[in-house]
């Protein structure tokens, strides 16, 4: 488990933040429970979220609050929604609300070369265009907007605010800039401002990636390069989509 410093008023901040980030998954769980009760179909209740690939060996990044209390995690993507893989929790950073999963099924071999890159040194500027891809529905959903505040919830400097609406299932969604670089990870909804959300800054992933390298030297042996930088937005989305995964947590 990773532990990082830099948050003031730690216990108050984390407890409040958990309440915020858990709201999306609580809504999702309540909705599922309601449908199960109404139709009495004995379907198992589950939470839904999003993850994205950072290594061709099946390492995925998602939100910690989605998986913190769960053992069984299934992942699938838009390419073949009928093919589901089990995934294990490898690393967690509760303070930044980040978790790393690794696809653990023996039937899984690898992911083809990832077309996007992570920008660890992204400069947050108000008005910068951003977009996200996530599973707020059973099928993948595109959302776009701009950076609307330098800081996140409770003035947190490790995150920022976006003018992108979020719904249950968006937690863990990657945020991309116009060049197809990951610049953030959606972590919660801003209930004080309609149509806005919060995202953890991509710079926090540097320590995560370094930690993965320390336990698996082959994880990033195949270096990913940004092959979509100058493609139009719709082409970027098409190339990125196979690397965005829906998480089902039972």
KAURFEN-V918102 format. One record per pair of residues at least 6 apart in sequence whose ideal C-beta (glycine too) atoms are under 7 Angstrom apart, sorted by sequence separation. I is the first residue (numbers start at 1). J is the second residue. D is the distance in whole Angstrom. If there is no record, write none. Layout:
i->I j->J d->D
i->I j->J d->D
This chain:
i->7 j->13 d->5
i->54 j->60 d->7
i->67 j->73 d->6
i->135 j->141 d->7
i->151 j->157 d->6
i->153 j->159 d->7
i->176 j->182 d->6
i->177 j->183 d->5
i->190 j->196 d->4
i->213 j->219 d->6
i->36 j->43 d->5
i->53 j->60 d->6
i->54 j->61 d->5
i->76 j->83 d->6
i->92 j->99 d->5
i->133 j->140 d->6
i->134 j->141 d->6
i->152 j->159 d->3
i->175 j->182 d->7
i->176 j->183 d->7
i->190 j->197 d->6
i->212 j->219 d->5
i->213 j->220 d->6
i->52 j->60 d->6
i->76 j->84 d->5
i->152 j->160 d->6
i->174 j->182 d->5
i->175 j->183 d->6
i->189 j->197 d->5
i->190 j->198 d->6
i->228 j->236 d->5
i->36 j->45 d->6
i->51 j->60 d->4
i->52 j->61 d->6
i->75 j->84 d->7
i->91 j->100 d->4
i->133 j->142 d->6
i->151 j->160 d->6
i->152 j->161 d->6
i->175 j->184 d->4
i->188 j->197 d->7
i->51 j->61 d->6
i->74 j->84 d->5
i->75 j->85 d->5
i->89 j->99 d->6
i->90 j->100 d->5
i->150 j->160 d->6
i->175 j->185 d->7
i->188 j->198 d->5
i->51 j->62 d->4
i->74 j->85 d->7
i->90 j->101 d->7
i->131 j->142 d->7
i->132 j->143 d->5
i->149 j->160 d->6
i->174 j->185 d->6
i->175 j->186 d->6
i->186 j->197 d->6
i->187 j->198 d->6
i->228 j->239 d->5
i->33 j->45 d->5
i->50 j->62 d->7
i->74 j->86 d->6
i->75 j->87 d->5
i->89 j->101 d->6
i->90 j->102 d->5
i->131 j->143 d->6
i->149 j->161 d->4
i->187 j->199 d->6
i->32 j->45 d->5
i->49 j->62 d->6
i->73 j->86 d->7
i->88 j->101 d->7
i->131 j->144 d->4
i->147 j->160 d->6
i->148 j->161 d->5
i->162 j->175 d->7
i->172 j->185 d->6
i->173 j->186 d->4
i->186 j->199 d->5
i->187 j->200 d->5
i->32 j->46 d->7
i->49 j->63 d->6
i->73 j->87 d->5
i->87 j->101 d->4
i->88 j->102 d->5
i->148 j->162 d->6
i->172 j->186 d->7
i->185 j->199 d->6
i->60 j->75 d->7
i->87 j->102 d->6
i->130 j->145 d->6
i->147 j->162 d->6
i->148 j->163 d->5
i->171 j->186 d->6
i->184 j->199 d->3
i->185 j->200 d->5
i->29 j->45 d->6
i->87 j->103 d->5
i->88 j->104 d->5
i->130 j->146 d->6
i->170 j->186 d->5
i->171 j->187 d->6
i->184 j->200 d->6
i->49 j->66 d->4
i->87 j->104 d->6
i->129 j->146 d->6
i->130 j->147 d->6
i->145 j->162 d->5
i->146 j->163 d->5
i->184 j->201 d->6
i->29 j->47 d->6
i->85 j->103 d->5
i->86 j->104 d->5
i->128 j->146 d->6
i->145 j->163 d->4
i->184 j->202 d->6
i->28 j->47 d->5
i->47 j->66 d->6
i->86 j->105 d->5
i->127 j->146 d->5
i->128 j->147 d->5
i->145 j->164 d->4
i->183 j->202 d->5
i->28 j->48 d->5
i->85 j->105 d->5
i->127 j->147 d->7
i->144 j->164 d->7
i->166 j->186 d->6
i->182 j->202 d->5
i->126 j->147 d->6
i->143 j->164 d->5
i->25 j->47 d->5
i->67 j->89 d->6
i->125 j->147 d->7
i->126 j->148 d->7
i->143 j->165 d->6
i->85 j->108 d->5
i->124 j->147 d->6
i->166 j->189 d->5
i->25 j->49 d->7
i->51 j->75 d->6
i->160 j->184 d->7
i->175 j->199 d->5
i->75 j->101 d->7
i->124 j->150 d->6
i->60 j->87 d->7
i->64 j->92 d->5
i->73 j->101 d->6
i->75 j->103 d->7
i->159 j->187 d->7
i->64 j->93 d->7
i->161 j->190 d->6
i->64 j->94 d->5
i->165 j->195 d->5
i->136 j->167 d->4
i->166 j->197 d->4
i->65 j->97 d->6
i->67 j->99 d->5
i->130 j->162 d->6
i->132 j->164 d->6
i->136 j->168 d->6
i->163 j->195 d->6
i->64 j->97 d->5
i->136 j->169 d->4
i->163 j->196 d->5
i->164 j->197 d->5
i->63 j->97 d->5
i->64 j->98 d->6
i->135 j->169 d->5
i->136 j->170 d->5
i->162 j->196 d->6
i->64 j->99 d->4
i->134 j->169 d->6
i->153 j->188 d->6
i->161 j->196 d->6
i->162 j->197 d->5
i->63 j->99 d->7
i->124 j->160 d->5
i->134 j->170 d->5
i->61 j->98 d->7
i->62 j->99 d->5
i->161 j->198 d->6
i->162 j->199 d->6
i->61 j->100 d->6
i->62 j->101 d->6
i->134 j->173 d->3
i->159 j->198 d->5
i->160 j->199 d->6
i->25 j->65 d->7
i->133 j->173 d->6
i->159 j->199 d->6
i->25 j->66 d->6
i->59 j->100 d->6
i->60 j->101 d->5
i->132 j->173 d->5
i->133 j->174 d->7
i->159 j->200 d->5
i->160 j->201 d->6
i->21 j->63 d->7
i->132 j->174 d->7
i->158 j->200 d->6
i->159 j->201 d->6
i->22 j->65 d->6
i->59 j->102 d->5
i->132 j->175 d->5
i->158 j->201 d->6
i->21 j->65 d->4
i->58 j->102 d->5
i->58 j->103 d->3
i->130 j->175 d->5
i->131 j->176 d->6
i->153 j->198 d->5
i->181 j->226 d->6
i->130 j->176 d->7
i->152 j->198 d->4
i->158 j->204 d->6
i->180 j->226 d->6
i->18 j->65 d->6
i->130 j->177 d->6
i->179 j->226 d->7
i->129 j->177 d->7
i->148 j->196 d->6
i->180 j->228 d->4
i->128 j->177 d->7
i->129 j->178 d->5
i->180 j->229 d->6
i->51 j->101 d->6
i->58 j->108 d->6
i->179 j->229 d->5
i->134 j->186 d->7
i->57 j->110 d->6
i->58 j->111 d->6
i->130 j->183 d->7
i->56 j->110 d->5
i->132 j->186 d->6
i->56 j->111 d->4
i->56 j->112 d->7
i->180 j->236 d->5
i->56 j->113 d->6
i->53 j->111 d->5
i->56 j->114 d->6
i->116 j->176 d->7
i->180 j->240 d->7
i->53 j->114 d->6
i->78 j->139 d->7
i->122 j->183 d->4
i->78 j->140 d->5
i->96 j->158 d->6
i->119 j->181 d->4
i->118 j->181 d->7
i->119 j->182 d->7
i->54 j->118 d->7
i->116 j->180 d->5
i->117 j->181 d->5
i->118 j->182 d->5
i->119 j->183 d->5
i->116 j->181 d->6
i->116 j->182 d->6
i->172 j->247 d->7
i->21 j->97 d->6
i->122 j->202 d->6
i->14 j->95 d->7
i->122 j->203 d->7
i->120 j->202 d->6
i->121 j->203 d->7
i->119 j->202 d->6
i->120 j->203 d->5
i->50 j->134 d->4
i->118 j->202 d->6
i->50 j->135 d->5
i->120 j->205 d->7
i->120 j->206 d->5
i->48 j->135 d->6
i->98 j->185 d->7
i->118 j->205 d->6
i->7 j->95 d->6
i->2 j->91 d->6
i->4 j->93 d->6
i->2 j->92 d->7
i->97 j->187 d->5
i->1 j->92 d->5
i->2 j->93 d->4
i->4 j->95 d->5
i->3 j->95 d->7
i->4 j->96 d->6
i->142 j->237 d->6
i->140 j->241 d->6
i->98 j->200 d->6
i->97 j->200 d->6
i->96 j->200 d->6
i->133 j->237 d->7
i->140 j->244 d->6
i->66 j->171 d->6
i->65 j->171 d->7
i->66 j->172 d->6
i->98 j->204 d->6
i->117 j->224 d->6
i->133 j->240 d->6
i->63 j->171 d->4
i->96 j->204 d->5
i->100 j->208 d->6
i->117 j->225 d->7
i->133 j->241 d->7
i->63 j->172 d->4
i->113 j->222 d->7
i->117 j->226 d->4
i->62 j->172 d->4
i->98 j->208 d->6
i->114 j->224 d->4
i->116 j->226 d->6
i->113 j->224 d->6
i->133 j->244 d->5
i->135 j->246 d->4
i->100 j->212 d->7
i->115 j->227 d->5
i->116 j->228 d->6
i->115 j->228 d->5
i->93 j->208 d->7
i->91 j->208 d->6
i->50 j->169 d->6
i->48 j->168 d->7
i->49 j->169 d->6
i->50 j->170 d->6
i->91 j->211 d->6
i->48 j->169 d->4
i->50 j->171 d->7
i->51 j->172 d->5
i->91 j->212 d->7
i->49 j->171 d->5
i->50 j->172 d->4
i->52 j->174 d->4
i->63 j->185 d->7
i->49 j->172 d->5
i->50 j->173 d->4
i->61 j->185 d->6
i->63 j->187 d->6
i->115 j->239 d->5
i->116 j->240 d->6
i->115 j->240 d->7
i->114 j->243 d->6
i->111 j->243 d->7
i->20 j->153 d->6
i->17 j->153 d->6
i->31 j->168 d->7
i->16 j->154 d->6
i->28 j->168 d->4
i->13 j->154 d->6
i->27 j->168 d->5
i->28 j->169 d->6
i->24 j->166 d->7
i->25 j->168 d->7
i->24 j->168 d->5
i->61 j->205 d->7
i->24 j->170 d->7
i->25 j->171 d->7
i->24 j->171 d->5
i->21 j->171 d->7
i->6 j->158 d->7
i->59 j->212 d->6
i->54 j->209 d->7
i->59 j->219 d->6
i->57 j->218 d->7
i->57 j->219 d->5
i->78 j->241 d->5
i->79 j->242 d->5
i->24 j->188 d->7
i->55 j->219 d->5
i->78 j->242 d->7
i->24 j->189 d->6
i->55 j->220 d->6
i->77 j->242 d->6
i->21 j->187 d->5
i->23 j->189 d->7
i->56 j->222 d->5
i->78 j->244 d->7
i->21 j->188 d->4
i->77 j->244 d->6
i->20 j->188 d->5
i->77 j->245 d->5
i->76 j->245 d->7
i->77 j->246 d->7
i->75 j->245 d->4
i->76 j->246 d->5
i->75 j->246 d->7
i->75 j->247 d->6
i->73 j->247 d->6
i->74 j->248 d->4
i->73 j->249 d->6
i->72 j->250 d->5
i->70 j->249 d->4
i->66 j->247 d->6
i->67 j->249 d->6
i->66 j->249 d->6
i->60 j->245 d->6
i->62 j->247 d->6
i->53 j->243 d->4
i->52 j->243 d->6
i->52 j->244 d->5
i->52 j->245 d->7
i->50 j->244 d->7
i->51 j->245 d->5
i->50 j->246 d->7
i->51 j->247 d->5
i->50 j->247 d->6
i->48 j->246 d->7
i->49 j->247 d->4
i->48 j->247 d->7
i->48 j->248 d->6
i->46 j->248 d->5
i->47 j->249 d->4
i->4 j->207 d->7
i->46 j->249 d->6
i->46 j->250 d->5
i->2 j->207 d->6
i->2 j->208 d->7
i->44 j->250 d->6
i->2 j->211 d->6
